[in-house]
Amino acid sequence: MRAIGRRLRLIPWIYHPVRSLIMACRHWRFGLKHVAPTFYVARDARVYSDLVAGEYSYVGPECLIGPKCQLGPYAMVGPRVSVVGTDHIFDKPGVPIIFSGRPELKPTIIEADAWIGCGAILLAGVHVGRGAIVAAGAVVTKDVPAYEVHGGVPAHKIRDRFPNASDREVHDLMLKQRPTRGEFPHQLV
């Protein structure tokens, strides 16, 4: 089946409508009402139905995306990423955690063109800025500013995504435009 899909990618006038139909079926199956038609979700991902996802955003295989999560346009969430946690009250003396209740859950926001690497864990309520990158296996407990690369446990800044401010401005201008379909590299699709 995958070999057929690879060959179909070479015929865009067939591939794009077929992919759109498959995604429409997955959006319906997951109960996703607030996602762009071009949002791609892997068939074995687990996402809450209140997910909000922008154009050309992506959620990879085996992901667990908890409630109140928002993805901007072009955002990529790699395989086995989890958006979880901060959902139990644990500091009530004399009450087991399971009976302590839950605090109000804050939204988790992953802005436009952010990339969350394979196996990363984001605690619910964090904000990943525009164009930021979270390295594979990182545990994000605090907000990640725009255009920074964070990794580690707990995640910390590794470097800036772009070497200079002018590159960042060029990228910002592109992100301010209406999202458009580009060409996916064949080895990645």
C-alpha positions in Angstrom: 0.0 0.0 0.0 2.8 2.4 0.8 4.5 1.7 -2.5 1.2 2.8 -4.3 1.2 6.0 -2.2 4.8 6.8 -3.2 3.9 6.3 -6.9 0.8 8.4 -6.5 2.8 11.3 -5.1 4.5 11.6 -8.5 1.0 12.3 -10.0 -0.1 15.4 -8.1 -3.5 15.7 -9.8 -4.5 12.3 -8.4 -2.5 12.4 -5.1 -3.8 15.7 -3.7 -7.5 14.9 -4.0 -7.0 11.4 -2.6 -5.0 12.7 0.3 -7.7 15.3 1.0 -10.4 12.6 1.0 -8.4 10.5 3.4 -7.8 13.5 5.7 -11.5 14.4 5.6 -12.4 10.9 6.8 -9.8 11.0 9.6 -11.1 14.4 10.7 -14.6 13.0 10.9 -13.5 9.8 12.7 -11.6 11.8 15.3 -14.5 14.3 15.6 -12.2 17.2 14.7 -14.4 20.2 13.9 -11.9 23.0 14.3 -9.1 21.9 12.0 -8.2 23.2 8.5 -9.0 20.8 5.6 -5.2 20.5 4.9 -4.4 19.4 8.5 -2.8 16.0 8.4 -3.2 13.5 11.3 -1.7 10.0 11.3 -4.3 7.2 11.6 -2.9 5.9 14.9 -2.6 9.3 16.7 -4.9 10.0 19.7 -6.1 13.5 19.7 -8.9 15.2 21.6 -11.8 16.5 19.5 -11.3 20.1 20.6 -8.0 20.3 18.8 -7.6 23.5 16.8 -5.2 23.1 13.9 -4.1 25.5 11.1 -3.4 25.0 7.5 -0.7 22.4 6.6 -0.1 21.4 10.2 0.8 17.8 11.0 0.4 15.4 13.9 2.5 12.2 13.5 2.0 8.6 14.4 1.4 7.4 17.9 0.9 11.0 19.3 -1.2 11.7 22.3 -2.5 15.3 22.1 -4.5 16.2 25.2 -7.4 18.7 25.5 -7.2 22.4 24.7 -4.3 22.2 22.2 -3.9 24.6 19.3 -1.5 24.2 16.3 -0.7 27.1 14.0 -0.2 26.8 10.3 2.7 24.6 9.2 3.2 23.3 12.8 4.7 19.8 12.9 4.3 17.4 15.8 6.6 14.4 15.2 5.9 10.8 16.1 5.1 9.7 19.7 4.8 13.3 21.0 2.6 13.8 24.1 0.9 16.9 25.3 -0.1 15.9 28.8 0.1 16.6 32.5 -0.6 19.3 35.1 -4.1 17.8 35.4 -4.2 16.5 39.0 -4.2 18.4 42.3 -1.6 16.6 44.4 -1.1 18.8 47.5 -4.3 18.2 49.5 -3.2 16.6 52.8 -5.3 13.5 53.7 -6.8 13.1 50.2 -5.5 10.6 47.7 -4.5 12.2 44.4 -7.1 10.3 42.5 -9.9 12.0 44.6 -8.3 15.5 44.8 -9.8 16.8 41.5 -8.2 18.7 38.7 -7.3 22.4 38.3 -8.6 24.3 35.3 -6.6 23.3 32.3 -4.7 26.0 30.4 -4.5 25.8 26.6 -1.3 24.5 25.0 -0.3 26.6 22.0 2.1 25.5 19.3 2.4 28.5 17.0 3.0 28.6 13.2 5.9 26.7 11.8 7.0 25.2 15.1 8.5 21.7 15.1 8.1 19.3 18.0 10.6 16.4 17.6 9.9 12.7 18.1 9.1 11.6 21.6 9.0 15.0 23.1 6.7 15.6 26.0 5.0 19.0 26.5 3.2 19.7 29.8 -0.2 21.0 29.2 -0.4 24.8 29.2 3.0 25.6 27.6 3.3 28.0 24.7 5.8 27.1 21.9 6.5 30.2 19.9 6.4 30.8 16.2 9.1 29.0 14.3 10.5 27.3 17.5 12.0 23.8 17.5 11.7 21.3 20.4 14.3 18.5 20.1 13.5 14.9 20.1 13.0 13.5 23.6 12.8 16.9 25.3 10.5 17.5 28.2 9.0 21.0 27.9 7.9 22.4 31.3 8.1 26.1 30.4 7.3 28.3 27.4 9.6 28.2 24.4 10.2 31.6 22.8 9.9 32.2 19.0 12.7 30.9 16.8 14.6 29.2 19.6 15.7 25.6 19.6 15.2 23.8 23.0 16.1 20.3 24.1 16.9 18.2 27.1 15.2 17.2 30.3 13.9 19.7 31.3 14.1 21.5 28.0 16.4 24.5 27.8 17.7 26.8 25.0 20.3 25.2 22.8 20.5 27.8 20.1 18.6 30.3 17.9 17.0 28.8 14.8 18.3 31.5 12.5 21.9 33.0 12.8 20.8 36.6 12.3 17.8 39.0 12.7 17.4 39.5 8.9 16.8 35.8 8.3 14.2 35.8 11.1 12.5 38.9 9.5 12.3 37.2 6.1 10.7 34.1 7.7 8.3 36.2 9.7 7.1 37.9 6.5 6.5 34.5 4.9 4.5 33.4 8.0 2.3 36.6 7.9 1.1 35.7 4.4 -1.8 33.4 3.8 -0.6 29.7 4.1 0.0 28.0 0.8 0.8 24.5 -0.3 4.4 23.8 -1.0 6.0 20.7 -2.4 6.8 18.0 0.2 10.2 16.4 -0.2 9.5 12.9 -1.6 11.6 11.1 1.1 9.6 12.7 3.9 6.1 12.2 2.7 
